[in-house]
Amino acid sequence: QVQLVESGGGLVQAGGSLRLSCAASGTAASIHPMNWFRQPPGKQREWIADITTAGRPSYADSVKGRFTISRDNAKKTGYLQMNNLKPEDSGVYYCNLGGFLWGRGTQVTVSS
């Protein structure tokens, strides 16, 4: 059974950086694309980035140039490096594996 656990969230000032991790258990973790979503307070969950098994990334326009998604298949871990954070980046960040498995999320709060 594959499970996902996010970590690395926290409180940061605008302009700061955070690095989120998504650790996957289970042997099937490396064969699926990995996605990151976020849910701002009072809003719907939105897709922000994904990465294929071969390491090709895609980004939502709102984070392009500031966020970098990566993965280490040997460690079964995905990462989201977030730079130049803005207050509107605040929310709960979720990783998703293959479109079907979700982690429980990690809170990111960016103060102005």
Number of C-alpha atoms within 10 A of each C-alpha: 7 12 15 23 18 23 18 16 18 14 14 18 14 17 14 14 18 18 16 23 22 27 20 23 16 11 10 12 23 23 14 16 19 27 27 25 18 23 19 17 11 7 9 9 15 14 17 20 23 26 22 17 17 12 15 12 17 15 19 13 10 11 16 12 12 14 20 19 24 19 24 13 15 8 12 18 20 26 23 22 15 20 17 15 23 18 15 14 20 20 22 18 28 26 31 26 25 17 11 7 13 19 19 14 22 20 18 23 20 19 16 11
